[in-house]
Amino acid sequence: MEFDRELDTSGLNCPLPLLRLKKTLNEMESGQIVHVIATDPASVLDFGVFADQSGNEILAQRQDQGRYHFWIRKR
């Protein structure tokens, strides 16, 4: 999937991946997509709740060898 920015939060634990995602989204324009890489299992729940509350859209997510990948479109 194509994306505009990549954010690698590997090795960071809650709440840092979510805080870094919020900061990155604030720097982006509406409709752009960020690819987030995380190693914290809590990111699955955290990013899901954040997307629901903020109106940003998780386009896809997958897990691969202990890493979680998310593609999120800014509202």
C-alpha positions in Angstrom: 0.0 0.0 0.0 1.3 3.5 -0.9 1.8 6.0 1.9 3.0 9.5 2.4 4.9 9.2 5.7 6.4 6.3 7.7 6.6 6.3 11.5 8.7 3.6 13.2 7.8 3.4 16.9 9.6 0.0 17.4 10.8 -0.4 21.0 8.5 2.2 22.4 5.8 1.3 24.9 2.4 2.9 25.6 1.6 5.8 25.4 4.6 6.8 23.3 3.6 5.1 20.0 0.2 6.9 20.2 1.7 10.2 21.1 4.2 10.0 18.2 1.3 9.1 15.8 -0.7 12.1 17.0 2.3 14.4 16.4 2.9 13.0 12.9 -0.8 13.3 11.9 -0.7 17.0 13.0 2.1 17.6 10.6 0.2 15.9 7.7 -2.5 17.1 5.3 -6.1 15.7 5.2 -6.2 12.5 3.1 -2.5 11.6 3.5 -1.6 8.2 4.7 1.0 7.3 7.4 2.5 3.8 7.8 3.1 3.1 11.4 5.4 0.3 12.7 5.1 -0.7 16.3 6.3 -3.5 18.6 3.9 -2.7 21.5 1.0 -5.2 21.4 -1.2 -2.5 23.1 -0.9 -0.4 20.0 -3.6 -2.5 18.3 -6.1 -1.4 20.9 -4.7 2.1 21.3 -4.7 2.9 17.6 -8.2 1.4 17.1 -9.7 3.5 19.9 -7.8 6.6 18.7 -9.1 6.2 15.1 -12.7 5.8 16.4 -12.5 8.9 18.5 -10.6 11.1 16.2 -12.2 10.2 12.8 -8.9 9.1 11.3 -9.2 5.8 9.3 -7.2 2.6 9.8 -7.1 1.4 6.2 -5.2 -1.8 6.9 -3.2 -3.5 9.7 -1.1 -6.6 10.0 1.3 -8.4 12.3 4.6 -9.7 11.1 7.3 -11.2 13.3 6.3 -9.3 16.4 5.9 -6.0 14.6 2.5 -4.4 14.0 1.9 -2.4 10.8 -0.9 0.2 10.4 -1.8 2.3 7.5 -3.8 5.3 8.7 -5.5 8.0 6.6 -5.7 11.4 8.2 -9.3 12.8 8.3 
